[in-house]
């Protein structure tokens, strides 16, 4: 059974003694994660953990802020 387009299962990772994990190479390649990149770790106690490149999250937040300003200007 093929994975849905854009959806991936990268396998499992083990948490080391210091709480660190290794992001699988295929995931690093697909998401262009390089040494030195900043990643934001988000959590939902019911659904789990998500890891997002900080720059993408900040751009998303800026887009929301800009959209809100545009809406307020129209009113």
C-alpha positions as a Markdown table, in Angstrom:
| # | Residue | x | y | z |
|---|---|---|---|---|
| 1 | Unk | 0.0 | 0.0 | 0.0 |
| 2 | Unk | 1.5 | 3.3 | -1.1 |
| 3 | Unk | 1.6 | 6.3 | 1.3 |
| 4 | Unk | -0.6 | 9.3 | 0.4 |
| 5 | Unk | 1.2 | 11.9 | -1.6 |
| 6 | Unk | 3.2 | 14.2 | 0.7 |
| 7 | Unk | 2.8 | 11.9 | 3.7 |
| 8 | Unk | 5.7 | 9.9 | 5.1 |
| 9 | Unk | 6.6 | 7.3 | 7.6 |
| 10 | Unk | 10.3 | 7.6 | 8.4 |
| 11 | Unk | 10.4 | 4.7 | 10.9 |
| 12 | Unk | 11.2 | 4.8 | 14.6 |
| 13 | Unk | 14.0 | 6.6 | 16.4 |
| 14 | Unk | 15.4 | 6.0 | 19.9 |
| 15 | Unk | 15.7 | 8.6 | 22.5 |
| 16 | Unk | 19.3 | 8.8 | 23.9 |
| 17 | Unk | 20.3 | 9.3 | 27.5 |
| 18 | Unk | 20.3 | 13.0 | 27.0 |
| 19 | Unk | 16.8 | 13.1 | 25.5 |
| 20 | Unk | 18.2 | 13.5 | 22.0 |
| 21 | Unk | 16.9 | 11.9 | 18.8 |
| 22 | Unk | 18.3 | 11.6 | 15.3 |
| 23 | Unk | 16.1 | 12.9 | 12.6 |
| 24 | Unk | 16.2 | 10.3 | 9.8 |
| 25 | Unk | 18.3 | 11.2 | 6.7 |
| 26 | Unk | 15.3 | 10.9 | 4.4 |
| 27 | Unk | 13.3 | 13.3 | 6.5 |
| 28 | Unk | 16.3 | 15.8 | 6.7 |
| 29 | Unk | 16.5 | 15.7 | 2.9 |
| 30 | Unk | 12.8 | 16.1 | 2.2 |
| 31 | Unk | 12.5 | 19.0 | 4.7 |
| 32 | Unk | 15.9 | 20.5 | 3.9 |
| 33 | Unk | 17.1 | 20.3 | 7.5 |
| 34 | Unk | 20.7 | 21.2 | 7.7 |
| 35 | Unk | 23.2 | 21.4 | 10.7 |
| 36 | Unk | 22.6 | 24.6 | 12.6 |
| 37 | Unk | 19.0 | 25.0 | 11.6 |
| 38 | Unk | 16.6 | 26.0 | 14.4 |
| 39 | Unk | 13.6 | 23.8 | 14.9 |
| 40 | Unk | 10.6 | 24.6 | 17.0 |
| 41 | Unk | 9.2 | 21.7 | 19.0 |
| 42 | Unk | 5.4 | 21.9 | 19.6 |
| 43 | Unk | 3.4 | 19.6 | 21.8 |
| 44 | Unk | -0.2 | 18.6 | 22.5 |
| 45 | Unk | -0.6 | 16.3 | 25.5 |
| 46 | Unk | -3.3 | 14.3 | 23.7 |
| 47 | Unk | -1.9 | 14.2 | 20.1 |
| 48 | Unk | 1.9 | 14.3 | 20.5 |
| 49 | Unk | 4.9 | 16.3 | 19.4 |
| 50 | Unk | 5.5 | 18.2 | 16.1 |
| 51 | Unk | 8.8 | 19.6 | 14.9 |
| 52 | Unk | 8.8 | 22.6 | 12.6 |
| 53 | Unk | 11.6 | 24.6 | 11.1 |
| 54 | Unk | 11.5 | 27.9 | 13.1 |
| 55 | Unk | 11.7 | 30.1 | 10.0 |
| 56 | Unk | 8.6 | 28.4 | 8.5 |
| 57 | Unk | 6.6 | 28.9 | 11.7 |
| 58 | Unk | 7.7 | 32.5 | 12.0 |
| 59 | Unk | 6.6 | 33.2 | 8.4 |
| 60 | Unk | 3.3 | 31.5 | 9.1 |
| 61 | Unk | 2.8 | 33.7 | 12.2 |
| 62 | Unk | 3.8 | 36.8 | 10.2 |
| 63 | Unk | 1.2 | 35.9 | 7.5 |
| 64 | Unk | -1.5 | 35.7 | 10.1 |
| 65 | Unk | -0.5 | 39.0 | 11.6 |
| 66 | Unk | -0.5 | 40.7 | 8.2 |
| 67 | Unk | -3.9 | 39.2 | 7.3 |
| 68 | Unk | -5.3 | 40.5 | 10.5 |
| 69 | Unk | -3.9 | 44.0 | 9.9 |
| 70 | Unk | -5.4 | 44.0 | 6.4 |
| 71 | Unk | -8.8 | 43.0 | 7.7 |
| 72 | Unk | -8.7 | 45.7 | 10.4 |
| 73 | Unk | -7.7 | 48.3 | 7.7 |
| 74 | Unk | -10.8 | 47.3 | 5.6 |
| 75 | Unk | -13.2 | 47.9 | 8.5 |
